Amino acid sequence: MPGSLQILMLIIGIFVIVLTSISLIILLGIKKKPEENHNLKNMQYIQNSFSNLGEMLMGSQRQATEIQDKRLQELNFQLTQRNDTLQKTVFDALAQIDTRLKDNSIVSEQKLEQIRQTMEKRITLMQDENSKKLDEMRATVDEKLQKTLEDRIGKSFQLVSERLEQVYKGLGEMQNLAAGVGDLKKVLSNVKTRGILGEIQLEAILEQILSPDQYEKNVAIKKGSQERVEFAVKLPGDGEGEVYLPIDAKFPVDTYTKLVEAYDAGIPAEVNQASKMLERAIKNFAKSIHDKYIHPPQTTDFGIMFLPIEGLYAEVVRSGLVETLQRDYKINIAGPTTMAALLNSLQMGFKTLAIQKHSSEVWNILGAVKTEFDKFGDVLSAAQQRINQANAELDKLVGTRTRQIQRKLRNVASLPEVTSSEILNIDIVDDDSVDYEPSEVK
């Protein structure tokens, strides 16, 4: 390639020289202005020169092409040789690399095998140690769990035994309670006994609130009648006599029990039927009390029916019988709580009546006290005058007479107390031991 470039540069230089020469000739011919023949010769000469120049250029180009082809063949041969050498070198390097890789893989396999064997040994050793430690931990945990389990099971058995003992006691108490409930059912199954139960409860309430002279028991209201009301509260009448407020206890336990069972069963038809039976029984009791025990003016124009159970009283109030009994039979319903409130109201009324009854006596006593207090004021005034008079005489005696005596005795020498007491036969008295008692004013 460098040789062909030199040839090409040489051809270009020759072509430039020829062109310069032709230009000089043309310029010289123009300046000298030769004749036309001479110009024609010159033109022919120039044409010949161009022809020669073209041939020379063609020859130079042909030589340059041949030289270039020859150079290219040489370059191709060199490149082929170098490519073969490079391929051989690469094949040799690859073979060496393959050999080294095989050697390295063998070494790596050997090292990996050694590492695997080492790791297997270490893992086996760790597994053995872990197994030993796990066995020790398992034994320790089993021992602690066994001990804890035994303790907790012992405590649980003890607690269960205590609870079972309490359950046995509770069962015994429940059996006793069941026996008591059975006895109570037997007692309540008798109408007479039920009446006595309500009467006892009513009497206990009356004893707690009223005094014994404010009520009577088993009172015959109507003259000539054998009917006696259980209790009657004494109320003051218009004159000197007393008016009785009849109170009778009623306990329709059968109908009330059926109503409670119907509520528990949740059957509306049975509830309505039991409610009607209870209303009928309450109305019959109210009519009986009205006919037997209400007899004005010996009694009030109304009576009280005492129901010993709050649930029974609440059911009667809920059914709306209170107004019906008051309107039709002049009977008021009272439970244990309302009876206590009613008796407390009556007790306040009794206290008010007692105050009104004794108010005239209280005024007489206050008038007598006022008269005596006026007399007491006169006596105090007279005593005050006497005390003031005595005080004036004492001031006169202590002041004037004492100063005169002291003035007369001013020149007389005083003797010791002991000597003066011996001469005058006077005992020595300590001033602190003398107690002065105030005189009583009569």
Buried (B, 14 or more C-beta within 10 A) or exposed (E): EEEBEEBBEEBEEEBEEBEEEBEEBBEEBEEEEBEEEEBEEBEEEBEEBEEEBEEBBEEBEEEBEEBBEEBEEEEEEEEEEEEEEEEEEEEEEEEEEEEEEEEEEEEEEEEEEEEEEEEEEEEEEEEEEEEEEEEEEEEEEEEEEEEEEEEEEEEEEEEEEEEEEEEEEEEEEEEEEEEEEEEEEEEBEEEEEBBBBBBEBBBEBBEEBBEEEBBBBEBBBBEEEEEBBBBBBBBBEEEEEEBBBBBBBBBBBBBBEBBBEBBEEEEEEBBEBBBEBBBEBBBEBBBBBBEBBBBEEBBBEBBBBBBBBEEBBEBBBEBEBBEBBBEEBBBBBBBBEBBBEBBEEBBEEBEEEEEEEEEEEEEEEEEEEEEEEEEEEEEEEEEEEEEEEEEEEEEEEEEEEEEEEEEEEEEEEEEEEEEEBEEEEEEEEEEEEEEEEEEEEE
